[in-house]
Amino acid sequence: MMDWWVCSIAKGRQVPCVGVSIGIERVFSILESRARAAGGQGVRTIETQVMVASGQKNQLEQRMRVCTLLWDAGIKTEMLYKKNPKLLNQFQYSEREGVPLLVILGEEETARGGVKIRDTHTRQEEFVEMARLVPELKKRLAETQ
């Protein structure tokens, strides 16, 4: 919709001007609801492919190491930068933002030399050794696209 206005500028002069109004938020709301109705997760606003999470305290450095490993491998990775975030908050963030995979660190997994990979959509988890982490994630990401 285009409207004509008379805009006031300095010293009281008036200049004709044109304005355009687009309900862009409304357009995105409609697109998102259609995507959800079609069985999708809606419109993704971030490109993150993997979320690195932990459920125990004092895992910040380990999460950072895993993020660096994945970034170096070209995998778009994110983590919550809070020192000790709650695991539920990390799961909810991943689901809300449509991040397809989570890498979960924990004391048990670290003792076994690996991590768990969680599929956000199905919520299934599988233990993977650290040496196989990058190839396994790339394989799973290729399957989701």
JOCORSUL-V909768 format. One record per pair of residues at least 24 apart in sequence whose C-alpha atoms are under 10 Angstrom apart, sorted by the first residue. I is the first residue (numbers start at 1). J is the second residue. D is the distance in Angstrom with one decimal. If there is no record, write none. Layout:
# JOCORSUL-V909768
<<I,J,D> <I,J,D>>
This chain:
# JOCORSUL-V909768
<<40,98,9.9> <41,95,8.9> <41,96,8.7> <41,97,8.9> <41,98,6.7> <41,121,9.2> <42,96,9.7> <42,97,9.3> <42,98,8.2> <43,97,8.9> <43,98,8.5> <44,96,9.2> <44,97,6.4> <44,98,6.2> <44,99,8.6> <45,97,7.1> <45,98,8.6> <46,76,9.9> <46,97,7.0> <46,98,8.2> <46,99,8.2> <47,76,6.9> <47,77,8.8> <47,78,9.7> <47,97,9.3> <47,98,9.1> <47,99,8.0> <48,75,8.3> <48,76,5.0> <48,77,5.5> <48,78,6.4> <48,79,9.7> <48,94,9.2> <48,97,8.6> <48,98,8.4> <48,99,5.9> <48,100,8.3> <48,101,9.2> <49,75,6.8> <49,76,5.2> <49,77,5.9> <49,78,8.1> <49,94,9.7> <49,98,8.7> <49,99,5.5> <49,100,5.9> <49,101,6.4> <49,102,8.5> <49,137,9.3> <49,138,9.8> <49,141,7.5> <50,75,7.4> <50,76,6.4> <50,77,4.8> <50,78,6.4> <50,79,8.6> <50,94,8.7> <50,98,10.0> <50,99,6.2> <50,100,6.5> <50,101,4.9> <50,102,5.4> <50,103,6.9> <50,117,9.4> <50,118,9.6> <50,119,9.8> <50,120,9.8> <50,137,8.3> <50,141,9.0> <51,76,8.8> <51,77,5.8> <51,78,5.0> <51,79,5.5> <51,80,8.4> <51,90,8.1> <51,91,8.9> <51,93,9.1> <51,94,6.8> <51,99,6.8> <51,100,8.3> <51,101,6.4> <51,102,4.6> <51,103,6.2> <51,104,8.4> <51,117,9.8> <51,118,9.6> <51,120,9.8> <52,77,7.2> <52,78,6.3> <52,79,5.1> <52,80,8.0> <52,90,8.6> <52,94,9.8> <52,101,8.7> <52,102,5.7> <52,103,4.7> <52,104,6.1> <52,105,7.6> <52,115,10.0> <52,117,9.4> <53,78,9.0> <53,79,6.4> <53,80,7.6> <53,84,9.9> <53,85,8.4> <53,86,9.0> <53,87,6.9> <53,88,9.8> <53,89,9.7> <53,90,6.4> <53,91,8.2> <53,94,9.8> <53,102,6.7> <53,103,6.0> <53,104,4.8> <53,105,6.2> <53,106,8.9> <53,116,9.8> <54,79,9.4> <54,80,9.7> <54,84,8.2> <54,85,7.7> <54,86,7.9> <54,87,6.1> <54,88,9.8> <54,90,8.2> <54,102,9.8> <54,103,8.2> <54,104,5.4> <54,105,4.7> <54,106,6.0> <54,107,9.3> <54,115,9.9> <55,84,8.0> <55,85,7.5> <55,86,6.1> <55,87,4.7> <55,88,8.3> <55,89,9.9> <55,90,8.9> <55,104,7.8> <55,105,7.3> <55,106,6.5> <55,107,9.2> <56,84,7.2> <56,85,8.5> <56,86,8.1> <56,87,8.0> <56,105,8.3> <56,106,6.4> <56,107,7.7> <57,83,7.9> <57,84,5.3> <57,85,8.1> <57,86,9.0> <57,106,9.3> <57,107,9.8> <58,83,7.3> <58,84,6.6> <58,85,10.0> <59,83,7.9> <59,84,7.4> <59,85,9.7> <59,105,7.7> <59,106,7.9> <59,107,9.0> <60,84,7.2> <60,85,9.3> <62,105,7.9> <62,106,9.6> <62,110,9.5> <63,103,9.1> <63,104,8.9> <63,105,7.4> <66,103,8.7> <66,105,9.1> <66,115,9.8> <66,130,9.2> <66,133,9.6> <66,134,10.0> <67,103,9.6> <69,133,9.5> <69,134,8.2> <70,133,8.8> <70,134,6.8> <70,137,9.1> <70,138,9.9> <72,134,9.9> <73,134,7.1> <73,135,9.3> <73,138,9.1> <74,134,9.6> <74,138,9.4> <75,134,8.5> <75,137,8.4> <75,138,7.8> <75,141,9.2> <77,101,9.7> <77,102,9.4> <77,103,9.7> <78,102,9.6> <79,103,9.7> <91,118,9.6> <91,120,7.9> <91,123,9.6> <92,120,9.5> <94,120,7.0> <94,121,9.8> <95,119,10.0> <95,120,6.2> <95,121,7.6> <95,123,9.9> <96,120,9.9> <100,140,9.3> <100,141,7.9> <100,144,7.9> <101,125,9.8> <101,137,8.1> <101,140,8.5> <101,141,8.1> <101,144,9.8> <102,137,9.6> <103,127,9.7> <103,128,9.5> <103,133,9.0> <103,137,9.1>>
